[in-house]
Amino acid sequence: MKYKLSLILVAAGLSGCAGMKYAMDNYTGIKPLSYTSPTQKTSYLVYDKPAESRLMITSSIANAMGQGALTGLTMMNTTPPEILFEQAAVEYLASTGRTCVSKKAFLIVQPQFEVQYDCSPPAPPVAAVVTPKTPTPRSPEKKAPA
């Protein structure tokens, strides 16, 4: 039993290390921008990589500290749901003048999420092709006997 618990803790620790390595490898040198979501009234830090159409979004330092303290007191995960980070990322992109959609969002390491986005303009509507209906020849009308 102790062996299984140790194995689970080591795996959890390594997955956290992998997430930190991913964040360091991909976002080192990117200046974080502070962003407050107008709909959520919550502050975030955004590490945007427009050339790669992706960003990392994380709780602000104050929010992350509060989440960490609450997790320590309750022993429960207090990180807000991924969808809130994804929505805030799309709002952030809109605030920069870009109209984008989220293609994929995933947890890197608590409470940091990566959001991959697409800012391509929507495809123009396809015009409907109307094919004129060819009149069908009418059969000659039969005359009634006189």
C-alpha contacts under 8 A as a table, 3 or more apart, distances in Angstrom:
res1	aa1	res2	aa2	distance
1	M	4	K	5.23
1	M	5	L	6.34
2	K	5	L	5.10
2	K	6	S	6.08
3	Y	6	S	5.12
3	Y	7	L	6.10
4	K	7	L	5.03
4	K	8	I	6.18
5	L	8	I	5.11
5	L	9	L	6.22
6	S	9	L	5.11
6	S	10	V	6.09
7	L	10	V	5.15
7	L	11	A	6.09
8	I	11	A	5.13
8	I	12	A	6.10
9	L	12	A	5.06
9	L	13	G	6.08
10	V	13	G	5.02
10	V	14	L	6.09
11	A	14	L	5.09
11	A	15	S	6.12
12	A	15	S	5.18
12	A	16	G	6.37
13	G	16	G	5.14
13	G	17	C	6.33
14	L	17	C	4.86
14	L	18	A	6.12
15	S	18	A	4.99
15	S	19	G	6.26
16	G	19	G	5.07
16	G	20	M	6.22
16	G	109	V	6.04
17	C	20	M	5.04
17	C	21	K	6.05
18	A	21	K	5.05
18	A	22	Y	6.14
19	G	22	Y	5.03
19	G	23	A	6.22
19	G	108	I	4.90
19	G	109	V	5.09
20	M	23	A	5.08
20	M	24	M	6.07
20	M	108	I	7.31
20	M	109	V	6.46
21	K	24	M	5.07
21	K	25	D	5.89
22	Y	25	D	5.14
22	Y	26	N	6.00
22	Y	108	I	7.28
23	A	26	N	5.32
23	A	27	Y	5.51
23	A	28	T	7.35
23	A	108	I	6.95
24	M	27	Y	5.52
24	M	28	T	5.16
25	D	28	T	6.34
27	Y	30	I	5.53
27	Y	47	Y	6.94
27	Y	56	M	7.71
30	I	47	Y	5.95
30	I	48	D	7.28
30	I	49	K	7.78
31	K	47	Y	6.37
32	P	45	L	5.75
32	P	46	V	5.29
32	P	47	Y	4.80
32	P	48	D	7.67
33	L	45	L	5.48
33	L	46	V	5.09
33	L	47	Y	6.53
34	S	43	S	7.02
34	S	44	Y	5.88
34	S	45	L	4.75
34	S	46	V	6.39
34	S	60	S	7.62
35	Y	43	S	5.68
35	Y	44	Y	5.22
35	Y	45	L	6.12
35	Y	46	V	6.92
35	Y	92	Y	6.91
36	T	41	K	6.32
36	T	42	T	5.43
36	T	43	S	4.18
36	T	44	Y	6.06
37	S	40	Q	5.28
37	S	41	K	5.32
37	S	42	T	5.50
37	S	43	S	6.39
37	S	44	Y	7.71
37	S	88	A	5.82
37	S	91	E	6.95
37	S	92	Y	7.44
38	P	41	K	5.27
38	P	42	T	7.65
40	Q	88	A	7.94
43	S	59	S	6.59
43	S	60	S	5.46
43	S	63	N	7.56
44	Y	57	I	6.60
44	Y	58	T	5.59
44	Y	59	S	4.64
44	Y	60	S	4.50
45	L	57	I	5.71
45	L	58	T	5.32
45	L	59	S	6.20
45	L	60	S	5.43
46	V	55	L	6.80
46	V	56	M	5.85
46	V	57	I	4.58
46	V	58	T	6.65
46	V	89	A	7.82
47	Y	55	L	5.40
47	Y	56	M	5.03
47	Y	57	I	6.32
48	D	54	R	6.47
48	D	55	L	4.29
48	D	56	M	6.52
49	K	52	E	5.51
49	K	53	S	6.11
49	K	54	R	5.47
49	K	55	L	5.54
50	P	53	S	4.76
50	P	54	R	6.36
50	P	55	L	7.65
53	S	116	Q	5.90
53	S	117	Y	5.37
53	S	118	D	6.41
53	S	119	C	7.84
54	R	114	E	6.96
54	R	115	V	5.58
54	R	116	Q	4.19
54	R	117	Y	5.73
55	L	89	A	7.86
55	L	114	E	5.64
55	L	115	V	5.45
55	L	116	Q	6.55
56	M	112	Q	6.62
56	M	113	F	5.53
56	M	114	E	4.33
56	M	115	V	6.28
57	I	85	F	6.66
57	I	89	A	6.83
57	I	112	Q	5.79
57	I	113	F	5.43
57	I	114	E	6.32
57	I	115	V	7.55
58	T	85	F	7.46
58	T	111	P	5.68
58	T	112	Q	4.42
58	T	113	F	6.31
59	S	62	A	7.89
59	S	63	N	5.68
59	S	64	A	5.42
59	S	111	P	6.33
59	S	112	Q	7.22
60	S	63	N	5.17
60	S	64	A	5.98
61	I	64	A	5.09
61	I	65	M	6.10
62	A	65	M	5.19
62	A	66	G	6.29
63	N	66	G	5.05
63	N	67	Q	6.09
64	A	67	Q	5.01
64	A	68	G	6.02
64	A	111	P	7.16
65	M	68	G	5.04
65	M	69	A	6.11
66	G	69	A	5.15
66	G	70	L	6.10
67	Q	70	L	5.14
67	Q	71	T	6.04
67	Q	78	T	5.60
67	Q	79	T	6.36
68	G	71	T	5.03
68	G	72	G	6.15
68	G	78	T	7.57
69	A	72	G	5.04
69	A	73	L	6.27
70	L	73	L	5.09
70	L	74	T	6.03
70	L	75	M	7.82
70	L	76	M	7.92
70	L	78	T	6.83
71	T	74	T	5.27
71	T	75	M	5.01
71	T	76	M	5.15
71	T	77	N	5.70
71	T	78	T	5.75
72	G	75	M	5.31
72	G	76	M	7.66
79	T	110	Q	7.02
79	T	111	P	6.06
80	P	84	L	6.84
80	P	85	F	7.87
81	P	84	L	5.76
81	P	85	F	7.26
82	E	85	F	5.31
82	E	86	E	6.25
82	E	105	A	7.50
82	E	106	F	7.28
82	E	107	L	7.37
82	E	113	F	7.37
83	I	86	E	4.92
83	I	87	Q	6.03
84	L	87	Q	5.14
84	L	88	A	6.10
85	F	88	A	5.08
85	F	89	A	6.10
85	F	113	F	7.02
86	E	89	A	5.08
86	E	90	V	6.43
86	E	102	S	7.17
86	E	105	A	6.41
86	E	115	V	6.42
87	Q	90	V	5.23
87	Q	91	E	6.22
88	A	91	E	4.97
88	A	92	Y	6.01
89	A	92	Y	4.98
89	A	93	L	6.25
89	A	115	V	7.09
90	V	93	L	5.09
90	V	94	A	6.28
90	V	100	C	6.55
90	V	101	V	6.59
90	V	102	S	6.73
91	E	94	A	5.04
91	E	95	S	6.20
92	Y	95	S	5.00
92	Y	96	T	6.61
93	L	96	T	5.26
93	L	97	G	6.78
93	L	98	R	5.42
93	L	99	T	6.86
93	L	100	C	6.71
94	A	97	G	5.14
94	A	98	R	4.92
94	A	99	T	5.49
94	A	100	C	7.13
95	S	98	R	7.23
98	R	119	C	6.63
99	T	119	C	5.76
99	T	121	P	7.93
100	C	117	Y	6.35
100	C	118	D	5.34
100	C	119	C	4.13
100	C	120	S	7.22
101	V	117	Y	5.56
101	V	118	D	5.42
101	V	119	C	6.56
102	S	105	A	7.21
102	S	115	V	6.55
102	S	116	Q	5.97
102	S	117	Y	4.36
102	S	118	D	6.43
103	K	115	V	7.46
103	K	116	Q	5.51
103	K	117	Y	5.05
103	K	118	D	6.54
104	K	115	V	5.77
104	K	116	Q	5.15
104	K	117	Y	6.98
105	A	113	F	6.75
105	A	114	E	5.55
105	A	115	V	4.32
105	A	116	Q	6.26
106	F	113	F	5.49
106	F	114	E	5.53
106	F	115	V	6.74
107	L	110	Q	6.99
107	L	111	P	7.49
107	L	112	Q	6.10
107	L	113	F	4.39
107	L	114	E	6.43
108	I	111	P	7.84
108	I	112	Q	5.54
108	I	113	F	5.25
108	I	114	E	6.48
109	V	112	Q	5.27
109	V	113	F	7.10
110	Q	113	F	7.82
